[in-house]
Amino acid sequence: MLVKTFGSAVYGVDAVTITVETSVEQGMKYFMVGLPDNAVKESQHRVETAIKHINYKMPRQKIVINLAPADIRKEGSAYDLTIALGILAGSGQIDNIDELDKYIIMGELSLDGSLQPIKGALPIAIQARKEKFKGIILPKQNAREAAIVNNIEVYGAESLLDVIEFFNGNSTLQQTVVDTREEFAANIQHSEFDFADVKGQENIKRAMEIAAAGGHNLILIGPPGAGKTMLAKRMPTILPPLSLSESLETTKIYSVAGKLSKNTSLVYTRPFRSPHHTVSDVALVGGGSNPQPGEISLSHNGVLFLDELPEFKRSVLEVMRQPMEDRKVTISRSRFSVTYPASFMLVASMNPCPCGYFNHPEKECVCGPGIVQKYLNKISGPLLDRIDLHVEVTPVSFNELSSERKTEDSNTIREKVIRAREIQAKRFEQMEGMHCNAQMEAQKVQEICVISDQARMLLSKAMQRLNLSARAYDRILKVARTIADLANCEEIKTEHIAEAIQFRSLDRENWGQ
């Protein structure tokens, strides 16, 4: 008897429906075709043992299983449940087989017949709804994640027996229902971090406010203990809250990577990823023989923090250049390619020199001649070209640390950032893929960042006196445009240019000498 059941394969952040054709007929042996990997092939032993354990029979006949389309490689253990139901239906052990083709069925089987969670439940549910399936059956741990997709029935099962009883009409399975908007509104979490905890560093807070308002990448340069990491961890608290569409985008990535917490349906807060400097290029941008999202994709709609930037391998940093520009990363293999979104804000930190005390107001730098410049040269010019704000962080004095004066908290700064982002959203509403000032290309900078003759003269003098490099020009204009947006000014004024100029430390040709 030939039976068709349906599963799903995840490629990138999208799913493809897989038809599992099971033929149980006279003969012997077990065959599986359709480009299965080892994990799929091993399902035979898991399925057979699970079926026996729940007191059903594994047919002693010729079993042929085809995973269609046969030219797409099938990976992982999530097809166990789909295959088991096909075998049971093909051998006449399921009564209502007409209902089988109305559901996407996925789950990994344990030897006792219980179900283990799978990766990618959200994109699988989205694709199932798109193809007008009646519902989706998957492990109970993944049910809430899939149920945020409306207009499709989602059933979470604990074991193979539960699913068999469901199709035999004896099930106690309950449909999982999630009100996505209500769930999202109720679970927007407040961070444990707050800018009110930071003493002093008002100029650094201002720089981070500008970075958040314009979506600009930022690098903090300062001695050990000056507060670079503390400040960076607070960046997500001043970014605008995730919209529902952004939350769904981010959740899809975490679902595919298998990084959603148990019984979690959505990612509610902006991601903050901080990989160690020993990270490999594959771990950072994604890839592997079975491609998975990397840190830059897990930072999508959030912040990627690279602490001690010069300590990262140069090859690792260089692979970030294109994703930073395109806001996506494409991983190609001989048979296929997958694309992951990677629209993140880069926040980096570094010491000014190997000993950490170059330009320190009190401690003397012990690095020899040329050592400081050699240290800075570990970061390539093209990468620095994609960082708009270079901010020098100085140590906080005792008086500031011991002061009880209240400083601006994250909510106050966030309100200003949101207002500036609203101005930019209106400005770029006709431009696809452009949402903030940092995304402007050179041509748009010339069109949008128009400055007065007085401001142009100031910028010219600054570039000459401070020996600013040519690449600083566009960056200064972009940052000045953001500063003007924060001040709710239509025109870029001289004071906006003046403030933007001071955030280009590493572009000064004599810096580090």
WOMODA-V313844 format. One record per residue. N is the residue number from 1. OMEGA is omega in whole degrees, 0 to 359 (none if undefined). NEAR is the number of other C-alpha atoms within 12 Angstrom. D_LAST is the distance of its C-alpha to the last C-alpha in whole Angstrom. Layout:
n:N omega:OMEGA near:NEAR d_last:D_LAST
n:N omega:OMEGA near:NEAR d_last:D_LAST
This chain:
n:1 omega:181 near:24 d_last:80
n:2 omega:180 near:23 d_last:77
n:3 omega:176 near:34 d_last:75
n:4 omega:170 near:36 d_last:71
n:5 omega:187 near:42 d_last:69
n:6 omega:174 near:44 d_last:65
n:7 omega:183 near:48 d_last:62
n:8 omega:176 near:47 d_last:58
n:9 omega:181 near:42 d_last:55
n:10 omega:175 near:41 d_last:52
n:11 omega:187 near:36 d_last:49
n:12 omega:176 near:36 d_last:46
n:13 omega:178 near:41 d_last:47
n:14 omega:182 near:28 d_last:50
n:15 omega:176 near:30 d_last:54
n:16 omega:181 near:28 d_last:56
n:17 omega:180 near:37 d_last:60
n:18 omega:175 near:39 d_last:61
n:19 omega:179 near:33 d_last:65
n:20 omega:180 near:42 d_last:66
n:21 omega:182 near:35 d_last:70
n:22 omega:178 near:34 d_last:72
n:23 omega:177 near:34 d_last:75
n:24 omega:186 near:32 d_last:78
n:25 omega:181 near:22 d_last:81
n:26 omega:180 near:16 d_last:83
n:27 omega:181 near:14 d_last:81
n:28 omega:174 near:13 d_last:79
n:29 omega:185 near:17 d_last:75
n:30 omega:182 near:27 d_last:72
n:31 omega:174 near:24 d_last:70
n:32 omega:181 near:28 d_last:67
n:33 omega:180 near:26 d_last:65
n:34 omega:178 near:25 d_last:63
n:35 omega:174 near:23 d_last:59
n:36 omega:174 near:31 d_last:59
n:37 omega:184 near:22 d_last:56
n:38 omega:181 near:16 d_last:57
n:39 omega:179 near:21 d_last:57
n:40 omega:180 near:35 d_last:59
n:41 omega:181 near:28 d_last:62
n:42 omega:180 near:25 d_last:62
n:43 omega:181 near:34 d_last:63
n:44 omega:184 near:34 d_last:67
n:45 omega:178 near:24 d_last:67
n:46 omega:182 near:32 d_last:65
n:47 omega:182 near:40 d_last:68
n:48 omega:182 near:33 d_last:71
n:49 omega:180 near:25 d_last:70
n:50 omega:180 near:32 d_last:70
n:51 omega:180 near:35 d_last:73
n:52 omega:185 near:21 d_last:75
n:53 omega:179 near:21 d_last:73
n:54 omega:174 near:23 d_last:75
n:55 omega:169 near:17 d_last:78
n:56 omega:186 near:25 d_last:78
n:57 omega:170 near:23 d_last:79
n:58 omega:185 near:31 d_last:76
n:59 omega:176 near:30 d_last:79
n:60 omega:180 near:17 d_last:80
n:61 omega:177 near:20 d_last:80
n:62 omega:180 near:23 d_last:77
n:63 omega:176 near:33 d_last:74
n:64 omega:180 near:31 d_last:72
n:65 omega:178 near:40 d_last:69
n:66 omega:178 near:36 d_last:67
n:67 omega:185 near:37 d_last:64
n:68 omega:2 near:27 d_last:64
n:69 omega:189 near:22 d_last:62
n:70 omega:181 near:19 d_last:62
n:71 omega:177 near:15 d_last:59
n:72 omega:181 near:25 d_last:56
n:73 omega:179 near:29 d_last:55
n:74 omega:186 near:36 d_last:56
n:75 omega:173 near:30 d_last:54
n:76 omega:186 near:28 d_last:54
n:77 omega:186 near:34 d_last:57
n:78 omega:180 near:43 d_last:58
n:79 omega:183 near:49 d_last:61
n:80 omega:184 near:49 d_last:63
n:81 omega:179 near:49 d_last:65
n:82 omega:181 near:47 d_last:66
n:83 omega:181 near:50 d_last:67
n:84 omega:180 near:52 d_last:69
n:85 omega:177 near:53 d_last:71
n:86 omega:180 near:42 d_last:71
n:87 omega:180 near:43 d_last:73
n:88 omega:179 near:43 d_last:75
n:89 omega:180 near:36 d_last:76
n:90 omega:180 near:36 d_last:77
n:91 omega:174 near:28 d_last:79
n:92 omega:182 near:24 d_last:81
n:93 omega:174 near:26 d_last:80
n:94 omega:186 near:28 d_last:78
n:95 omega:190 near:20 d_last:81
n:96 omega:184 near:23 d_last:79
n:97 omega:179 near:29 d_last:77
n:98 omega:181 near:16 d_last:77
n:99 omega:187 near:27 d_last:75
n:100 omega:185 near:36 d_last:72
n:101 omega:178 near:31 d_last:71
n:102 omega:186 near:26 d_last:70
n:103 omega:164 near:39 d_last:67
n:104 omega:185 near:47 d_last:64
n:105 omega:181 near:50 d_last:64
n:106 omega:176 near:52 d_last:61
n:107 omega:176 near:49 d_last:61
n:108 omega:182 near:42 d_last:60
n:109 omega:166 near:43 d_last:63
n:110 omega:182 near:30 d_last:63
n:111 omega:179 near:24 d_last:66
n:112 omega:178 near:23 d_last:68
n:113 omega:178 near:33 d_last:68
n:114 omega:185 near:31 d_last:65
n:115 omega:177 near:37 d_last:63
n:116 omega:183 near:30 d_last:59
n:117 omega:181 near:39 d_last:56
n:118 omega:175 near:42 d_last:55
n:119 omega:172 near:44 d_last:51
n:120 omega:182 near:41 d_last:51
n:121 omega:182 near:53 d_last:54
n:122 omega:177 near:45 d_last:53
n:123 omega:177 near:39 d_last:52
n:124 omega:180 near:49 d_last:56
n:125 omega:179 near:48 d_last:58
n:126 omega:180 near:36 d_last:56
n:127 omega:179 near:34 d_last:57
n:128 omega:178 near:39 d_last:61
n:129 omega:181 near:28 d_last:61
n:130 omega:182 near:21 d_last:60
n:131 omega:172 near:23 d_last:63
n:132 omega:169 near:20 d_last:65
n:133 omega:180 near:28 d_last:66
n:134 omega:183 near:25 d_last:68
n:135 omega:180 near:37 d_last:66
n:136 omega:179 near:51 d_last:64
n:137 omega:185 near:56 d_last:64
n:138 omega:181 near:51 d_last:62
n:139 omega:184 near:42 d_last:61
n:140 omega:181 near:36 d_last:61
n:141 omega:182 near:33 d_last:58
n:142 omega:189 near:43 d_last:56
n:143 omega:182 near:43 d_last:59
n:144 omega:178 near:38 d_last:57
n:145 omega:180 near:48 d_last:54
n:146 omega:186 near:51 d_last:57
n:147 omega:176 near:39 d_last:59
n:148 omega:172 near:39 d_last:56
n:149 omega:183 near:34 d_last:57
n:150 omega:179 near:27 d_last:61
n:151 omega:173 near:24 d_last:64
n:152 omega:181 near:31 d_last:64
n:153 omega:180 near:33 d_last:66
n:154 omega:179 near:41 d_last:64
n:155 omega:177 near:38 d_last:65
n:156 omega:182 near:40 d_last:64
n:157 omega:179 near:38 d_last:66
n:158 omega:183 near:33 d_last:65
n:159 omega:176 near:37 d_last:67
n:160 omega:180 near:47 d_last:69
n:161 omega:178 near:33 d_last:72
n:162 omega:183 near:29 d_last:71
n:163 omega:177 near:43 d_last:70
n:164 omega:179 near:39 d_last:74
n:165 omega:178 near:23 d_last:76
n:166 omega:181 near:29 d_last:74
n:167 omega:174 near:29 d_last:75
n:168 omega:177 near:24 d_last:79
n:169 omega:182 near:16 d_last:79
n:170 omega:191 near:15 d_last:79
n:171 omega:171 near:20 d_last:75
n:172 omega:180 near:18 d_last:74
n:173 omega:179 near:28 d_last:71
n:174 omega:177 near:18 d_last:69
n:175 omega:178 near:23 d_last:67
n:176 omega:181 near:31 d_last:64
n:177 omega:178 near:23 d_last:63
n:178 omega:172 near:26 d_last:60
n:179 omega:190 near:20 d_last:59
n:180 omega:183 near:27 d_last:56
n:181 omega:179 near:21 d_last:55
n:182 omega:179 near:15 d_last:57
n:183 omega:181 near:23 d_last:55
n:184 omega:182 near:27 d_last:52
n:185 omega:184 near:19 d_last:52
n:186 omega:188 near:13 d_last:53
n:187 omega:174 near:21 d_last:50
n:188 omega:189 near:22 d_last:47
n:189 omega:174 near:19 d_last:46
n:190 omega:185 near:18 d_last:44
n:191 omega:176 near:23 d_last:40
n:192 omega:181 near:14 d_last:40
n:193 omega:179 near:22 d_last:37
n:194 omega:178 near:27 d_last:36
n:195 omega:177 near:35 d_last:34
n:196 omega:180 near:26 d_last:36
n:197 omega:186 near:24 d_last:35
n:198 omega:179 near:33 d_last:31
n:199 omega:180 near:30 d_last:31
n:200 omega:176 near:30 d_last:28
n:201 omega:183 near:31 d_last:25
n:202 omega:179 near:22 d_last:27
n:203 omega:179 near:22 d_last:24
n:204 omega:177 near:37 d_last:24
n:205 omega:179 near:37 d_last:27
n:206 omega:179 near:32 d_last:27
n:207 omega:181 near:42 d_last:25
n:208 omega:175 near:47 d_last:27
n:209 omega:178 near:46 d_last:30
n:210 omega:180 near:46 d_last:29
n:211 omega:181 near:48 d_last:28
n:212 omega:183 near:48 d_last:31
n:213 omega:183 near:45 d_last:33
n:214 omega:183 near:44 d_last:31
n:215 omega:185 near:46 d_last:31
n:216 omega:171 near:43 d_last:27
n:217 omega:190 near:46 d_last:25
n:218 omega:173 near:49 d_last:22
n:219 omega:180 near:45 d_last:19
n:220 omega:181 near:45 d_last:19
n:221 omega:180 near:44 d_last:15
n:222 omega:183 near:36 d_last:16
n:223 omega:178 near:32 d_last:17
n:224 omega:176 near:28 d_last:20
n:225 omega:182 near:21 d_last:23
n:226 omega:177 near:32 d_last:22
n:227 omega:183 near:33 d_last:24
n:228 omega:182 near:37 d_last:23
n:229 omega:179 near:29 d_last:26
n:230 omega:180 near:28 d_last:28
n:231 omega:183 near:42 d_last:27
n:232 omega:181 near:43 d_last:27
n:233 omega:181 near:35 d_last:31
n:234 omega:180 near:38 d_last:32
n:235 omega:180 near:48 d_last:31
n:236 omega:183 near:45 d_last:34
n:237 omega:180 near:38 d_last:36
n:238 omega:174 near:43 d_last:35
n:239 omega:178 near:41 d_last:36
n:240 omega:178 near:32 d_last:39
n:241 omega:176 near:32 d_last:42
n:242 omega:169 near:30 d_last:43
n:243 omega:181 near:21 d_last:46
n:244 omega:180 near:25 d_last:49
n:245 omega:176 near:19 d_last:48
n:246 omega:179 near:27 d_last:44
n:247 omega:179 near:32 d_last:46
n:248 omega:177 near:32 d_last:48
n:249 omega:182 near:34 d_last:45
n:250 omega:180 near:41 d_last:43
n:251 omega:179 near:43 d_last:46
n:252 omega:181 near:43 d_last:47
n:253 omega:180 near:42 d_last:44
n:254 omega:177 near:38 d_last:44
n:255 omega:180 near:41 d_last:48
n:256 omega:181 near:35 d_last:47
n:257 omega:181 near:33 d_last:45
n:258 omega:184 near:26 d_last:47
n:259 omega:174 near:30 d_last:45
n:260 omega:179 near:30 d_last:47
n:261 omega:181 near:20 d_last:49
n:262 omega:178 near:20 d_last:52
n:263 omega:176 near:24 d_last:55
n:264 omega:181 near:29 d_last:52
n:265 omega:184 near:38 d_last:53
n:266 omega:167 near:47 d_last:49
n:267 omega:188 near:42 d_last:46
n:268 omega:184 near:34 d_last:46
n:269 omega:180 near:33 d_last:42
n:270 omega:181 near:39 d_last:39
n:271 omega:172 near:40 d_last:37
n:272 omega:183 near:32 d_last:34
n:273 omega:182 near:30 d_last:33
n:274 omega:181 near:29 d_last:30
n:275 omega:177 near:28 d_last:30
n:276 omega:185 near:21 d_last:29
n:277 omega:175 near:25 d_last:26
n:278 omega:183 near:22 d_last:28
n:279 omega:178 near:25 d_last:30
n:280 omega:180 near:24 d_last:31
n:281 omega:179 near:27 d_last:31
n:282 omega:179 near:26 d_last:35
n:283 omega:182 near:26 d_last:35
n:284 omega:185 near:38 d_last:32
n:285 omega:181 near:40 d_last:34
n:286 omega:179 near:37 d_last:37
n:287 omega:186 near:29 d_last:40
n:288 omega:180 near:19 d_last:41
n:289 omega:171 near:17 d_last:45
n:290 omega:192 near:25 d_last:46
n:291 omega:177 near:28 d_last:44
n:292 omega:177 near:36 d_last:42
n:293 omega:177 near:41 d_last:40
n:294 omega:183 near:41 d_last:36
n:295 omega:182 near:42 d_last:34
n:296 omega:177 near:47 d_last:33
n:297 omega:176 near:46 d_last:37
n:298 omega:177 near:45 d_last:38
n:299 omega:183 near:43 d_last:35
n:300 omega:183 near:40 d_last:37
n:301 omega:179 near:40 d_last:37
n:302 omega:187 near:42 d_last:35
n:303 omega:170 near:39 d_last:32
n:304 omega:182 near:40 d_last:30
n:305 omega:177 near:39 d_last:27
n:306 omega:181 near:39 d_last:25
n:307 omega:182 near:34 d_last:23
n:308 omega:186 near:34 d_last:20
n:309 omega:181 near:40 d_last:20
n:310 omega:180 near:33 d_last:17
n:311 omega:176 near:26 d_last:20
n:312 omega:176 near:29 d_last:23
n:313 omega:182 near:23 d_last:24
n:314 omega:180 near:26 d_last:22
n:315 omega:179 near:23 d_last:26
n:316 omega:181 near:32 d_last:27
n:317 omega:184 near:36 d_last:24
n:318 omega:180 near:25 d_last:25
n:319 omega:178 near:28 d_last:29
n:320 omega:190 near:40 d_last:28
n:321 omega:181 near:30 d_last:27
n:322 omega:177 near:20 d_last:30
n:323 omega:178 near:33 d_last:32
n:324 omega:181 near:35 d_last:29
n:325 omega:186 near:28 d_last:30
n:326 omega:182 near:22 d_last:34
n:327 omega:172 near:28 d_last:35
n:328 omega:179 near:31 d_last:37
n:329 omega:179 near:37 d_last:37
n:330 omega:180 near:29 d_last:39
n:331 omega:185 near:29 d_last:40
n:332 omega:173 near:19 d_last:42
n:333 omega:185 near:16 d_last:45
n:334 omega:184 near:9 d_last:48
n:335 omega:184 near:13 d_last:50
n:336 omega:172 near:17 d_last:49
n:337 omega:179 near:21 d_last:45
n:338 omega:180 near:26 d_last:45
n:339 omega:176 near:29 d_last:42
n:340 omega:174 near:38 d_last:41
n:341 omega:181 near:37 d_last:39
n:342 omega:178 near:38 d_last:36
n:343 omega:185 near:39 d_last:35
n:344 omega:172 near:40 d_last:33
n:345 omega:179 near:46 d_last:30
n:346 omega:170 near:49 d_last:26
n:347 omega:181 near:46 d_last:25
n:348 omega:175 near:44 d_last:22
n:349 omega:180 near:42 d_last:20
n:350 omega:169 near:42 d_last:17
n:351 omega:181 near:37 d_last:15
n:352 omega:181 near:41 d_last:11
n:353 omega:181 near:36 d_last:11
n:354 omega:180 near:28 d_last:14
n:355 omega:175 near:22 d_last:15
n:356 omega:188 near:29 d_last:15
n:357 omega:174 near:28 d_last:14
n:358 omega:181 near:34 d_last:10
n:359 omega:179 near:26 d_last:11
n:360 omega:183 near:25 d_last:14
n:361 omega:185 near:16 d_last:16
n:362 omega:184 near:13 d_last:18
n:363 omega:183 near:15 d_last:17
n:364 omega:177 near:15 d_last:15
n:365 omega:182 near:22 d_last:12
n:366 omega:181 near:17 d_last:13
n:367 omega:181 near:21 d_last:11
n:368 omega:180 near:17 d_last:11
n:369 omega:177 near:14 d_last:8
n:370 omega:183 near:17 d_last:7
n:371 omega:182 near:21 d_last:9
n:372 omega:180 near:27 d_last:7
n:373 omega:178 near:23 d_last:7
n:374 omega:178 near:20 d_last:10
n:375 omega:180 near:30 d_last:11
n:376 omega:181 near:30 d_last:11
n:377 omega:175 near:23 d_last:12
n:378 omega:178 near:28 d_last:15
n:379 omega:186 near:31 d_last:16
n:380 omega:177 near:26 d_last:17
n:381 omega:180 near:21 d_last:17
n:382 omega:177 near:21 d_last:21
n:383 omega:177 near:31 d_last:21
n:384 omega:180 near:35 d_last:18
n:385 omega:181 near:29 d_last:20
n:386 omega:178 near:38 d_last:23
n:387 omega:188 near:41 d_last:21
n:388 omega:187 near:48 d_last:22
n:389 omega:174 near:48 d_last:20
n:390 omega:188 near:40 d_last:17
n:391 omega:176 near:40 d_last:18
n:392 omega:181 near:33 d_last:16
n:393 omega:181 near:40 d_last:18
n:394 omega:180 near:30 d_last:19
n:395 omega:180 near:28 d_last:21
n:396 omega:181 near:27 d_last:25
n:397 omega:180 near:17 d_last:26
n:398 omega:181 near:11 d_last:30
n:399 omega:180 near:12 d_last:31
n:400 omega:180 near:17 d_last:30
n:401 omega:184 near:19 d_last:31
n:402 omega:182 near:13 d_last:35
n:403 omega:177 near:15 d_last:35
n:404 omega:180 near:14 d_last:39
n:405 omega:181 near:14 d_last:38
n:406 omega:178 near:15 d_last:38
n:407 omega:182 near:22 d_last:36
n:408 omega:180 near:24 d_last:36
n:409 omega:185 near:24 d_last:37
n:410 omega:182 near:33 d_last:37
n:411 omega:179 near:26 d_last:40
n:412 omega:179 near:20 d_last:39
n:413 omega:182 near:33 d_last:36
n:414 omega:179 near:32 d_last:38
n:415 omega:178 near:23 d_last:40
n:416 omega:179 near:30 d_last:38
n:417 omega:181 near:38 d_last:36
n:418 omega:179 near:30 d_last:40
n:419 omega:179 near:27 d_last:41
n:420 omega:179 near:36 d_last:37
n:421 omega:178 near:38 d_last:38
n:422 omega:177 near:24 d_last:42
n:423 omega:181 near:28 d_last:41
n:424 omega:179 near:34 d_last:39
n:425 omega:178 near:24 d_last:41
n:426 omega:181 near:17 d_last:44
n:427 omega:186 near:24 d_last:41
n:428 omega:186 near:21 d_last:41
n:429 omega:179 near:15 d_last:45
n:430 omega:185 near:11 d_last:46
n:431 omega:183 near:17 d_last:43
n:432 omega:177 near:12 d_last:43
n:433 omega:179 near:19 d_last:40
n:434 omega:186 near:25 d_last:38
n:435 omega:183 near:25 d_last:38
n:436 omega:187 near:39 d_last:35
n:437 omega:183 near:45 d_last:32
n:438 omega:184 near:43 d_last:30
n:439 omega:181 near:36 d_last:32
n:440 omega:173 near:35 d_last:33
n:441 omega:186 near:23 d_last:32
n:442 omega:182 near:18 d_last:31
n:443 omega:179 near:13 d_last:34
n:444 omega:177 near:22 d_last:35
n:445 omega:180 near:25 d_last:32
n:446 omega:182 near:17 d_last:33
n:447 omega:190 near:16 d_last:37
n:448 omega:185 near:24 d_last:36
n:449 omega:179 near:35 d_last:33
n:450 omega:182 near:25 d_last:34
n:451 omega:180 near:28 d_last:33
n:452 omega:179 near:17 d_last:34
n:453 omega:180 near:14 d_last:33
n:454 omega:179 near:18 d_last:32
n:455 omega:178 near:27 d_last:29
n:456 omega:179 near:24 d_last:28
n:457 omega:178 near:17 d_last:27
n:458 omega:180 near:25 d_last:25
n:459 omega:179 near:35 d_last:23
n:460 omega:180 near:23 d_last:23
n:461 omega:181 near:17 d_last:22
n:462 omega:181 near:27 d_last:19
n:463 omega:180 near:27 d_last:18
n:464 omega:186 near:17 d_last:18
n:465 omega:182 near:15 d_last:16
n:466 omega:181 near:23 d_last:14
n:467 omega:178 near:23 d_last:13
n:468 omega:180 near:28 d_last:14
n:469 omega:184 near:27 d_last:15
n:470 omega:183 near:21 d_last:19
n:471 omega:180 near:26 d_last:20
n:472 omega:188 near:37 d_last:19
n:473 omega:181 near:31 d_last:22
n:474 omega:182 near:37 d_last:25
n:475 omega:179 near:43 d_last:23
n:476 omega:180 near:45 d_last:23
n:477 omega:179 near:44 d_last:27
n:478 omega:181 near:49 d_last:28
n:479 omega:178 near:47 d_last:26
n:480 omega:178 near:47 d_last:28
n:481 omega:179 near:49 d_last:31
n:482 omega:179 near:51 d_last:31
n:483 omega:177 near:44 d_last:30
n:484 omega:178 near:35 d_last:33
n:485 omega:178 near:35 d_last:35
n:486 omega:179 near:35 d_last:35
n:487 omega:181 near:22 d_last:36
n:488 omega:178 near:23 d_last:39
n:489 omega:178 near:18 d_last:38
n:490 omega:182 near:22 d_last:39
n:491 omega:174 near:24 d_last:37
n:492 omega:183 near:33 d_last:33
n:493 omega:182 near:31 d_last:33
n:494 omega:181 near:26 d_last:30
n:495 omega:178 near:24 d_last:29
n:496 omega:177 near:36 d_last:29
n:497 omega:182 near:40 d_last:26
n:498 omega:180 near:29 d_last:24
n:499 omega:181 near:31 d_last:24
n:500 omega:183 near:38 d_last:23
n:501 omega:185 near:41 d_last:20
n:502 omega:180 near:32 d_last:18
n:503 omega:178 near:42 d_last:19
n:504 omega:185 near:41 d_last:16
n:505 omega:187 near:33 d_last:13
n:506 omega:177 near:38 d_last:11
n:507 omega:178 near:32 d_last:13
n:508 omega:188 near:24 d_last:10
n:509 omega:180 near:21 d_last:9
n:510 omega:181 near:16 d_last:6
n:511 omega:179 near:27 d_last:6
n:512 omega:181 near:28 d_last:4
n:513 omega:none near:20 d_last:0
